Amino acid sequence: MPEWAYAVASDAGLTPRALFAVLQARLWAQRRIVFCSCAAAFVAGLVQPSGYAAPVFLCSLLGIASALAQSPGIHPHLDRGEQSAPLFGRELARAKALVPCLAAALAALIYAGAQLLRGAPDVPLTLLVAIAAVIAATLTALCATIRSGTARVFYIILAANTSAAAYALVVAGRSLLAELAFCGVVAFFALRQYGEALARYDPI
Amino acid sequence: MPLLRMRNATFASGTTFVGPVSLELSQGEHTALHCGGAQEAAIVALLATGIVKASSGCVLIDDYDPHVQSVHCKRIAGLVPHEPFLLDESEFDRYVAYRAALWGIELRRAQTHAALLRRRLSGMHESFAYPLIATLIGMPRLIVLDRPQPAYAPLIFGVVGRRGVLSTHTDASAARAFCPSGPTQLQATQA
């Protein structure tokens, strides 16, 4: 191994600066989607009666849309930069996963803000339930972005079912802890799966 | 020690098959590959930078294997894609900051380097100059150009300095512009 390589090896990895750069670049490139998501969440928060259905399903849908906006080819200059950057697949996966999760969590937060404005009860609890479901659904949908055909459809359906299962646990099962645990486990495995797939991904 | 070594490197995925490609490129050398088609040229360029992994054969970038040490390979080899960047000036400044962060380069140094390169590439259209500048600010030792414009060959060689340069082409005259001693003809691609 050449001596030069040791200097490279020591600074290899995802620094907070690189993480923030990916986040900032992708959020800026998708600012219209983020703005529309937030606007939709605000309007829904103002007109919807209190309950878990609207925040969980609407914000999950917005999260799935934000996740699919990370698909290769939509912003080719960012794709090429990330593919050729000296980062491991799992590191890049973490950075890219943060983008739709943040956009969807922001939509959930704005929905909760709108609910607060109209004086709805249990807003913090609704926000907690919604954010957990949204993050799990968004991370599952991310796995669809680097797949095509049936596999892509499968992951999108899986993402929709994730939010449905989270809703069922909290409403029918009346267990907030079970919903949080379910969403945590799904999010962990979805992010892991996305990282593994991104590491093996060939942009052909 | 060669900067890039490809030995019977092939890429196969579905109906796509490229190769075998064999070449050696050292620091300061320029090699042009004449490929059979645009997709083949793009895949060879991606193979040479370690972004795409060879299905069979061997690709070594400064003796690092992209299958195992992809991060090291990406530090050494920089890809200049064929597709022009459709960015305006303000967006490009933001893009330089983004690339500098991904490569762990001090922002001010990257901005100064980009400004210098823009002056030296003033005769080149921004859409083609931006990808080259974005690659060069990462300080790669090997530059891989995917189907570059032959008209810009003198300008490109003016800024790459002592780096090794591999370019892929679909046109023989374009390949000659990047390697006057004669481009290497890639073997026929099997379907």
Interface residues (C-beta under 8 A of the other chain):
Chain A: M1 P2 A5 V8 A9 D11 A12 T15 R17 A18 F20 A21 V22 Q24 A25 W28 P76 H77 L78 R80 G81 E82 Q83 S84 A85 P86 L87 F88 D202 P203 I204
Chain B: M1 F11 S13 T16 I43 L46 T49 I51 V52 K53 D62 D63 Y64 S70 V71 H72 K74 R75 G78 L79 P81 E83 F85 L87 R94 Y95 A97 Y98 R99 A101 L102 W103 G104 P131 A134 T135
